[in-house]
Amino acid sequence: MALLAALVLIASLLLTGLGAVGLGGRPAGRIIVYGAAASACSAMVVLAAITLFGRAPAQDLVLPLGIPWIGAHLRLDPLAAFFLLVVNLGGAAASVYGLGYGRHDSEPQRVLPLFAVFLAAMNMVVLADDAYSFLASWEFMSLASWGLVMAHHRTDGTAQAGCVYLVMAGFGTLALLLCFGLLAGVSGAYAFADIRAAGLSPSIGALVLALTLLGAGSKAGIVPLHVWLPLAHPAAPSHVSALMSGVMTKVAIYGIIRILFDLAGEPAWWWSVVVLVLGGVTAVLGVLYALMQHDIKRLLAYHTVENIGIIVIGLGLALAFRANGMMVPAALAFSAALFHVLNHMLFKSLLFFGAGAVLTATGERDMEHLGGLIHRMPVTAATFLLGCAAISALPPLNGFASEWLTFQAILVSPAVPQWGLKFLIPGVGAGLALSAALAAACFVKAFGITFLGRPRTAAAAQAREVDRFSLAVMSAFALACILTGIVPGLIVDALAPVVSQLTRGTSLPVQSAMPWLTLIPIAAERSSYNGILVLVFMALSGTLAAFAIHRLASRAVRRAPAWDCGFPEASPTTQYTAGSFAQPIRRVFGSLVFVARESVEMPPPGSLKPARFTVSLRDLIWECGYAPLAAGITYAADRVNHLQFLTIRRYLGLVFALLVALLLGIAIWP
Amino acid sequence: MAMIAALAIQLAQMTLVVAIAPLLLGWVRTIKARVLRRRGPSPLQPYRDLLRLIRKEAVLAENASWLFRVVPYVTFAAIWVAAALVPTFASGLLFSWSADMIVIAALLGTGRFFLALAGMDIGTSFGGLGSSREMMIASVAEPAMIMVVFTVSLLAQTTQLSSIAAFMAGANVGVRVSLALVLVALLVVALAENARIPVDNPATHLELTMVHEAMVLEYSARHLAMIELAAALKLVLYLSLIACVFVPWGMAAAGDGIVAYLGGLVAYAIKLAVGGVLLALFETSIAKMRVFRVPEFLGVALMLSLLAVLLLFVSRSP
């Protein structure tokens, strides 16, 4: 029943998209499309929540669509229900945000139809239960989002972003296509139920792992396949960026989980080595890239790479434990990964909404041109600050709760029998800790440069708070970041049906039965964490201190010019900039990772030329991986291009030679 | 009744750490002065400083936002809560289960995060300089701290400090290379986090070297008092943490009689005093480092703690 209702809602989203084509650029179109999308997504959230919390059994449905005689298989199981919840919560928020934000769009007819189709396609991916519908919806999702990236196609860099995105998306789908081909095997049954039943041989398993990580991993943004994110996310309108970053990457994670944990059968233990190494590298490199950015949306996009790394680390741990039959630790690692999926959707959407608000108010994405916005946009600043604290994994917010769970899963790792894993997992743990610490630095920079200090440009000085829709959505998500952070036990309980589906029936102890709603993943004497108490303690001690100080101390406050060690410097350009803030960290980590070089050009005494300080950063992954690959393809294409201009005789000769070669091949083949 | 007693002990512990924090600071300064053959101020001087600051009128820069005024309390609260969770004279406190060692490390991170933001709020170059250096130091110190937590909790099979203390006080710890490495790493992290000498020197106002002072340069009066008190509290926290993990002797356990608690208090006072003396001796015998030597110094801590984790696997019999 729920599945049928979900399909009706998806169909309504598709219809909304179609209708939006007709509505064109009229102002009513925006209200109708975003309103319809918001209501459809909200209904879907309710539906998914009922399925998940009601622990409804999995529902199947076959529609007479798609390939004849096969049809489109659909299935709503706990895993799908959880991801439906994540997708539509993000979708509903982005739609409501779009109601206000969309007003500033110069060409709404380019965004509106694709926006609804994009949402529908992401829902379809999650519900698909056969390879054909999965790939078709996956491709729909990619194309719709590509169209949204290209919405402002005349802006600089958008065309390149669109090109890279299209290539990466095409490559990813190709890898997934081959992956499903292998999974279906000789029987060629494309329904997931048949694939599940068939099982895999170990050698094919390795290929399936590689193809899944290439295909779904490129959509999720695993290093080194992350290159499209920092290009595409800033190019799209902000509520679309929030969807792509907060939601679409989660759909990719869903793809990884569905294939590796559900369809591929029994994993070998060494799979986890690959996944863990990729996750660790992704987490650390993602945040280091983010630290070097001055464009706030690019920074957030790179940060998505880091968070995907954290989620992938959780999945890798789950693989390691499951392959060794340790189901309770596997359940712990799964809960951590899925919890982080939810958290990342919440705070990354919130941060992109905030970046959109800044963009609306000032027209600037470059942090170096902002500053002092906390005075002009108090609500945006407060909610953005909460998002920053949450993504930096500060207690008692939600990012910390899921990272704490991941750390707990890492601490169980000595029980794993393989020596390679024993040594690897603490190393990955160090990487996780490093990325968390760097994330804090990164968001001190993002918030500090954008919202604090003095305005660096006139645009920043004259910013105005944004519309009520945006503020409402941002406040709601900020609140959600606090709530999910202080009752992590309830979230872990809600995840239990999903986790038990992936670990063959094992799940963590029921957390809501624990005293004081404490999170106790394994045993009380081992580890426990209580977000509510930490929050209450902090609030109490902070208020107590403030109360005592204000009772005892002098309450006099005087406003005066900044002291600044006695320098009466009026110019806001003397403030720290994003570049200067990142400089110490660039010196510590950048010389290795980015081959960062700083050069100072000092004119000789007497010359009136300005002194110049330049920093050069190199993206080694792009230079050593993608650029040679692209050059190679161009070279090969040039060579093959000659084939276009042959005479008819030569073509016939070519065909004849090929025919002979083929026949020979068949003859010699045993 | 038992509940009330437990609550009273928890509250006593919370007030104790705040109350003695300035004294510990004064003690370290007195010892340093003596080592340098100076008389030095009384160990009670930090209390007088705090009182003086509290009585003054607060001067806020024209550009200061609400964040600037809230941060001292947020930072203080985060560090105070973290300090309240570390067993000092008694283990098995009432709320010790509400957070473990990882949470304590993260709460210190919360305090630092907001303080670094406050440093950037006024929009002067000093504040930004302090914040960016502080975050750079933290970006290496925090992973080292987490690896220390890993080693200790892998040994003790728990991340709860009370259980770790009980385990370390027990007989089956033995002498382990890992623990020695971790102790060194934790000491290095403690020096860095508390802005002590080889890393930072809060006693100077020299632009090239200062980190912490630059960050809080614009604070005055009661706000500065809160920040100073929080910094002192952090030193108490780290000394208590080291004492709790490596010398957990003399601590009273839950349900002990009044004599055990008094003994615990005496033992704790001795540990803090000895820790203060050692810190003062170390600080007077070493020079301040260049800022960009600090990551190398902290990198050693990170490597040592990582090595400690790996050695743990090799040394443990299967």
Interface residues (C-beta under 8 A of the other chain):
Chain A: G371 G372 I374 H375 P378 L385 A389 S392 A393 L394 P395 F400 W404 F407 Q408 I410 L411 P414 W419 K422 F423 P426 G427 G429 A430 A433 L434 A436 A437 L438 A440 A441 F443 V444 K445 F447 G448 I449 L452 G453 R454 W516 T518 A524 E525 R526 S527 S528 Y529 N530 L533 V534 F537 M538 A539 S541 G542 A545 A546 I549 L552 A553 S554 A556 V557 R558 R559 A560 P561 A562 W563 D564 C565 F567 E569 P572 T574 Q575 Y576 S580 F581 A582 Q583 P584 I585 R587 V588
Chain B: M14 I54 R55 K56 E57 A58 V59 L60 A61 E62 N63 A64 S65 W66 L67 Y73 V74 F76 A77 A78 W80 V81 A84 F95 W97 S98 A99 D100 I102 V103 A106 L107 G109 T110 R112 F113 A116 L117 G119 M120 D121 I122 G123 T124 S125 F126 G127 G128 L129 S131 S132 R133 M135 M136 A138 S139 V140 A141 E142 P143 M145 I146 M147 F150 S153 L154 Q157 T158 T159 Q160 S163 H205 E207 L217 E218 A221 R222 A225 M226 V291 F292 P295 L302 L306 V309 L310 L312 F313 R316
